[in-house]
Amino acid sequence: MQSGDIKNISKLLSPLIAGASQVYAESSNTKSTFRKFFSAKNTAEDSFFGLLKDANVRPIRPVLNNLRIFKSEAEVKNMRLAGKLSGRAYTNAMRQQWTKEKDLCAYLEYQFKAQGCDGSAYVPVVAGGINANSIHYVRNDDVLGENDLVLIDAGGEYGGYITDITRTWPISGKFSSPQKDLYEAILKVQRASVALCREDANLSLDQIHRLTEQGLREQLKEIGFDLRGNAMEVLFPHHVGHYVGLDVHDCPGFPRSGVLMAGQCVTIEPGIYVPDDDRFPAHFRGIGIRIEDSVCVQKDTALVLTTEAVKEVVDIEALRD
């Protein structure tokens, strides 16, 4: 294709489109002049979609998703390094006492770079106490109570690749009895769900979600929750996982109903968020806990990419001893 002024793009593309048996295209609505040319709303004769009116057009996103959903060894290597460096940042943050969400947020973002990441992969969630019950809380400007938990959903990026991590730990360094009971109930289920992320398990993310919900239900009943009605929808309102890689929610639109295969990378992130609701035991109200790891599916095992971020109760508490 010859070079030329962007204003002549319609003239340059016209013969290429006319000679193509298939054209793969994706609409994008933005304010830039270049992107407006490719906007689905722009159907003038000299626009991109105007030029496509007689072409055999197919969506490009499924093609890209099919290419991106399977990670090469080099891609997994980058993701493992991103997970390793991000995990070290988490563990360093857990060692210290914090009084403000913004200070912890700033430290974590600094640590991602200091450990060797290119920077934060996405806007972090730093949610103390009841703020953890807001799933996508990103205000990150509240005080941290001495007796509260703090939930951090963040990750570093390395070489364009991302690992997604969530950890929840006590501000004081020691779990209270209710915090420990709920945390260990979630962790038990999270471990079991991570172990299912292998090809020979023959399961989809949707199926793992249902098994996770069943596991959480059993664990919550054991520690005194009444789960009649829509209780589980209130306590566990999101999917257990998503694909991860070049983006935090990688391959948008790729179905979670397909059986997981070797080379796909996903997150496993069960969480329980107890509102101030008299249906639930008083000592658990206001607690929000999520535990998330990024996992690469292999034939007969689940390769956890984020093991450097400690998550066992004994390991978290030992960081302050």
C-alpha positions as CSV (number, residue, x, y, z in Angstrom):
1,M,0.0,0.0,0.0
2,Q,1.4,3.4,-1.0
3,S,2.0,6.1,1.6
4,G,-0.2,9.2,1.6
5,D,-2.1,11.7,3.6
6,I,-4.6,10.2,6.1
7,K,-7.3,12.3,4.4
8,N,-6.9,10.1,1.3
9,I,-7.4,6.9,3.2
10,S,-10.7,6.2,1.4
11,K,-9.0,6.3,-2.0
12,L,-6.1,4.1,-0.8
13,L,-8.4,1.5,0.7
14,S,-11.0,1.3,-2.0
15,P,-9.1,-0.9,-4.5
16,L,-7.8,-3.2,-1.7
17,I,-11.4,-3.7,-0.4
18,A,-12.7,-4.3,-3.9
19,G,-10.2,-7.0,-4.5
20,A,-10.6,-8.8,-1.2
21,S,-12.7,-12.0,-1.0
22,Q,-13.3,-11.3,2.7
23,V,-12.8,-8.2,4.9
24,Y,-12.5,-8.5,8.7
25,A,-13.5,-5.3,10.5
26,E,-14.5,-4.1,13.9
27,S,-16.3,-0.9,14.6
28,S,-14.9,1.6,17.1
29,N,-16.6,4.8,18.3
30,T,-14.1,7.4,19.4
31,K,-13.5,11.1,18.9
32,S,-10.2,10.9,16.9
33,T,-10.4,11.7,13.2
34,F,-8.7,8.5,12.3
35,R,-11.0,6.3,14.4
36,K,-14.1,8.2,13.3
37,F,-13.3,6.9,9.8
38,F,-13.8,3.4,11.1
39,S,-16.9,4.2,13.2
40,A,-20.0,2.1,12.6
41,K,-22.0,5.3,12.7
42,N,-20.1,6.8,9.8
43,T,-21.8,5.3,6.7
44,A,-21.0,7.9,4.2
45,E,-19.8,6.7,0.8
46,D,-16.2,7.7,1.5
47,S,-16.1,6.2,5.0
48,F,-14.7,2.8,5.9
49,F,-18.1,1.3,6.3
50,G,-19.3,3.0,3.2
51,L,-16.5,1.3,1.3
52,L,-17.6,-2.0,2.8
53,K,-21.2,-1.9,1.6
54,D,-20.6,-4.4,-1.2
55,A,-17.8,-6.4,0.5
56,N,-18.0,-9.7,2.3
57,V,-17.5,-8.4,5.9
58,R,-16.8,-10.6,8.9
59,P,-16.1,-9.6,12.5
60,I,-12.5,-9.5,13.4
61,R,-12.8,-9.9,17.2
62,P,-13.5,-13.7,17.1
63,V,-10.4,-14.2,14.9
64,L,-8.3,-12.1,17.3
65,N,-9.7,-13.9,20.4
66,N,-8.9,-17.3,18.9
67,L,-5.3,-16.2,18.3
68,R,-4.9,-14.6,21.8
69,I,-6.7,-17.1,23.9
70,F,-3.8,-19.7,23.7
71,K,-0.6,-18.4,25.2
72,S,2.8,-19.4,23.8
73,E,5.7,-20.4,26.1
74,A,7.1,-16.9,25.7
75,E,3.8,-15.3,26.7
76,V,3.5,-17.6,29.7
77,K,7.1,-16.7,30.7
78,N,6.2,-13.0,30.7
79,M,3.0,-13.7,32.7
80,R,4.9,-15.8,35.2
81,L,7.4,-13.0,35.7
82,A,4.6,-10.4,36.1
83,G,3.0,-12.6,38.7
84,K,6.3,-13.3,40.5
85,L,7.2,-9.6,40.7
86,S,3.7,-8.5,41.6
87,G,3.4,-11.1,44.3
88,R,6.6,-9.9,45.9
89,A,5.1,-6.3,45.9
90,Y,2.0,-7.7,47.7
91,T,4.0,-9.6,50.3
92,N,6.2,-6.5,51.0
93,A,3.0,-4.5,51.5
94,M,1.6,-7.0,54.0
95,R,4.7,-6.7,56.2
96,Q,3.8,-3.1,57.1
97,Q,1.1,-1.3,59.1
98,W,-1.1,1.0,57.1
99,T,-3.5,3.7,58.2
100,K,-4.7,5.1,54.8
101,E,-5.9,3.4,51.6
102,K,-4.1,6.0,49.5
103,D,-0.7,5.4,51.1
104,L,-1.0,1.6,50.6
105,C,-2.1,2.2,47.0
106,A,0.9,4.4,46.3
107,Y,3.3,2.0,47.9
108,L,1.9,-1.0,45.9
109,E,2.2,0.9,42.6
110,Y,5.7,2.0,43.5
111,Q,6.6,-1.6,44.5
112,F,5.4,-3.0,41.1
113,K,8.0,-0.9,39.4
114,A,10.7,-1.3,42.0
115,Q,10.3,-5.1,41.7
116,G,10.8,-4.9,37.9
117,C,7.3,-4.5,36.4
118,D,6.6,-1.8,33.8
119,G,3.9,-0.4,36.0
120,S,0.4,-1.2,37.2
121,A,-1.7,-3.3,34.9
122,Y,-4.9,-1.6,35.8
123,V,-6.4,0.8,38.4
124,P,-6.0,-0.9,41.8
125,V,-8.7,-1.6,44.3
126,V,-7.6,-0.8,47.8
127,A,-10.6,-1.3,50.0
128,G,-10.5,-1.2,53.7
129,G,-13.3,-2.6,55.9
130,I,-16.8,-2.2,54.5
131,N,-15.4,-0.7,51.3
132,A,-14.4,-4.2,50.2
133,N,-18.1,-4.9,49.7
134,S,-18.0,-2.5,46.6
135,I,-16.7,-5.0,44.0
136,H,-15.0,-2.3,41.8
137,Y,-14.1,0.2,44.5
138,V,-11.3,2.4,43.2
139,R,-11.7,5.6,45.3
140,N,-8.9,4.4,47.5
141,D,-8.9,7.4,49.8
142,D,-10.5,6.2,53.1
143,V,-8.8,5.5,56.4
144,L,-8.0,2.0,57.4
145,G,-9.4,0.8,60.7
146,E,-7.1,-1.1,63.1
147,N,-9.6,-4.0,63.4
148,D,-10.5,-4.2,59.7
149,L,-9.4,-6.2,56.7
150,V,-8.1,-4.6,53.6
151,L,-8.8,-6.1,50.2
152,I,-6.4,-5.3,47.4
153,D,-7.1,-6.2,43.7
154,A,-4.1,-5.1,41.7
155,G,-1.3,-6.4,39.5
156,G,1.8,-5.4,37.6
157,E,2.4,-5.5,33.9
158,Y,5.6,-6.9,32.3
159,G,6.3,-6.9,28.6
160,G,2.7,-6.1,27.8
161,Y,1.4,-9.0,29.8
162,I,-0.7,-9.0,33.0
163,T,-1.4,-11.1,36.0
164,D,-4.4,-10.4,38.1
165,I,-4.2,-10.8,41.9
166,T,-6.4,-10.2,44.9
167,R,-5.4,-10.6,48.5
168,T,-7.2,-9.7,51.7
169,W,-5.4,-9.3,55.0
170,P,-5.9,-7.8,58.5
171,I,-4.6,-4.3,59.0
172,S,-3.4,-5.3,62.5
173,G,-1.5,-8.3,61.1
174,K,-3.7,-10.8,63.0
175,F,-7.1,-12.1,61.9
176,S,-9.9,-12.0,64.4
177,S,-11.8,-15.2,64.9
178,P,-14.7,-14.3,62.5
179,Q,-12.3,-12.9,59.9
180,K,-10.2,-16.1,60.1
181,D,-13.2,-18.4,59.9
182,L,-14.6,-16.7,56.8
183,Y,-11.2,-16.3,55.1
184,E,-10.3,-20.0,55.5
185,A,-13.7,-21.0,54.2
186,I,-13.1,-19.0,51.0
187,L,-9.5,-20.1,50.7
188,K,-10.4,-23.8,50.9
189,V,-12.8,-23.3,48.0
190,Q,-10.4,-21.2,46.1
191,R,-7.7,-23.8,46.3
192,A,-10.1,-26.5,45.1
193,S,-11.2,-24.3,42.1
194,V,-7.7,-23.5,41.1
195,A,-6.9,-27.2,41.0
196,L,-9.7,-27.7,38.4
197,C,-8.0,-25.4,35.9
198,R,-6.4,-28.2,33.9
199,E,-7.3,-29.7,30.5
200,D,-7.9,-33.2,31.8
201,A,-10.6,-31.9,34.2
202,N,-12.7,-31.3,31.1
203,L,-14.4,-28.2,32.7
204,S,-15.3,-24.8,31.5
205,L,-15.0,-21.6,33.6
206,D,-18.8,-21.6,33.8
207,Q,-18.8,-25.1,35.3
208,I,-16.0,-24.2,37.7
209,H,-18.1,-21.2,38.8
210,R,-21.0,-23.4,39.6
211,L,-18.7,-25.8,41.6
212,T,-17.2,-22.8,43.4
213,E,-20.6,-21.5,44.3
214,Q,-21.6,-25.0,45.6
215,G,-18.3,-25.2,47.6
216,L,-18.9,-21.7,49.1
217,R,-22.4,-22.7,50.0
218,E,-21.2,-25.7,51.9
219,Q,-18.5,-23.8,53.7
220,L,-20.7,-20.9,54.7
221,K,-23.3,-23.3,56.2
222,E,-20.7,-24.8,58.3
223,I,-19.8,-21.4,59.9
224,G,-23.4,-20.5,60.6
225,F,-24.8,-18.7,57.5
226,D,-28.5,-19.0,56.6
227,L,-28.5,-19.3,52.8
228,R,-32.2,-19.4,52.0
229,G,-33.7,-17.3,49.2
230,N,-31.2,-15.2,47.3
231,A,-28.5,-15.2,49.9
232,M,-25.8,-16.6,47.7
233,E,-26.5,-14.0,45.0
234,V,-26.0,-11.3,47.6
235,L,-22.9,-12.8,49.1
236,F,-21.2,-14.0,45.9
237,P,-22.4,-11.6,43.1
238,H,-19.7,-12.1,40.5
239,H,-18.3,-14.8,38.2
240,V,-15.4,-16.9,39.6
241,G,-13.1,-16.0,36.8
242,H,-12.1,-14.6,33.4
243,Y,-9.4,-14.9,30.8
244,V,-6.2,-12.9,31.4
245,G,-3.2,-12.1,29.3
246,L,-2.6,-9.0,27.2
247,D,-5.4,-7.4,29.1
248,V,-6.9,-7.9,32.6
249,H,-10.1,-9.1,31.0
250,D,-8.5,-10.7,27.9
251,C,-10.2,-11.8,24.7
252,P,-13.5,-9.9,25.3
253,G,-16.5,-11.9,24.1
254,F,-14.7,-15.3,24.2
255,P,-17.2,-17.6,25.9
256,R,-16.6,-19.0,29.4
257,S,-18.8,-22.0,28.4
258,G,-16.0,-23.7,26.5
259,V,-13.9,-26.4,28.1
260,L,-10.6,-25.0,29.3
261,M,-7.6,-26.1,27.2
262,A,-3.9,-26.1,27.7
263,G,-2.4,-22.7,27.0
264,Q,-5.4,-20.7,28.2
265,C,-4.9,-18.4,31.2
266,V,-7.6,-17.5,33.6
267,T,-8.3,-16.0,37.0
268,I,-9.9,-17.8,39.9
269,E,-11.4,-15.3,42.4
270,P,-14.1,-16.4,44.8
271,G,-15.3,-13.8,47.2
272,I,-17.8,-13.3,49.9
273,Y,-19.2,-9.8,50.8
274,V,-21.4,-9.7,53.8
275,P,-23.7,-6.7,54.0
276,D,-25.2,-5.2,57.1
277,D,-28.2,-7.4,56.9
278,D,-29.8,-9.3,59.8
279,R,-30.1,-12.4,57.7
280,F,-26.4,-13.0,58.3
281,P,-24.5,-13.6,61.5
282,A,-23.7,-10.3,63.2
283,H,-20.0,-11.1,63.7
284,F,-19.5,-11.4,59.9
285,R,-21.4,-8.3,58.8
286,G,-19.4,-5.7,57.0
287,I,-16.6,-8.2,56.0
288,G,-15.6,-8.5,52.4
289,I,-13.0,-11.1,51.3
290,R,-11.8,-12.1,47.9
291,I,-8.8,-14.3,47.0
292,E,-7.6,-14.3,43.4
293,D,-4.8,-16.0,41.5
294,S,-4.0,-16.1,37.8
295,V,-3.6,-19.6,36.5
296,C,-2.3,-21.1,33.2
297,V,-4.1,-24.2,32.2
298,Q,-1.9,-27.2,31.4
299,K,-2.7,-30.8,30.3
300,D,-2.8,-32.3,33.8
301,T,-2.1,-29.5,36.2
302,A,-2.9,-25.9,37.0
303,L,0.2,-23.6,36.8
304,V,-0.4,-20.8,39.4
305,L,1.3,-17.7,38.2
306,T,0.9,-15.7,41.4
307,T,2.3,-17.8,44.2
308,E,4.7,-15.2,45.5
309,A,1.8,-13.3,47.0
310,V,1.2,-15.2,50.3
311,K,-2.3,-16.2,51.1
312,E,-2.2,-18.8,53.9
313,V,-3.3,-17.4,57.3
314,V,-0.2,-18.6,59.0
315,D,2.0,-17.0,56.3
316,I,0.2,-13.7,56.4
317,E,0.4,-13.4,60.2
318,A,4.1,-14.5,60.2
319,L,5.0,-11.4,58.2
320,R,4.6,-9.2,61.2
321,D,6.3,-11.5,63.8
